[in-house]
Amino acid sequence: MAYCSRIIRMVPPSVAGIHRSIGTITELQKENQFQQAINSETPTLIDFHAHWCGPCKLLTPTLKSVVEERTDDINLLMVNVDNFGDIAEDHDVNAIPCVKIYKEGKIIGHFVGVKNRLEVENIIDESLKG
């Protein structure tokens, strides 16, 4: 399993870079967005990542592709741990990439490390069943 175990730095949100939304794919801009996402009735994949993380760069396109094709049943929130280390720490993110699936404030699925498309789809499907 590939993942980065580098210690997450605490960086204030004010240094966050340029962020954008594409359909149901959003880059976290403000901490209150995170609370809205995890408390949503629509399940949300939270992708904890960093721009320097090689495995994250491999996983992100897969997550985006899967979510773009499933726009009716799941959203994706990208959380850069360098900009929002406090959120990552509060949600027990110790290695990246780390993906947690939330619905109505509860974790319904998660995984750490790079997964292929089929593995990601299976994890999402199993999480949505429960």
Beta strands, then each sheet from edge to edge (+ up, - down):
strand 1: 21-22
strand 2: 25-27
strand 3: 44-49
strand 4: 75-80
strand 5: 98-103
strand 6: 106-112
sheet 1: 1+ 2- 4- 3- 5+ 6-
end
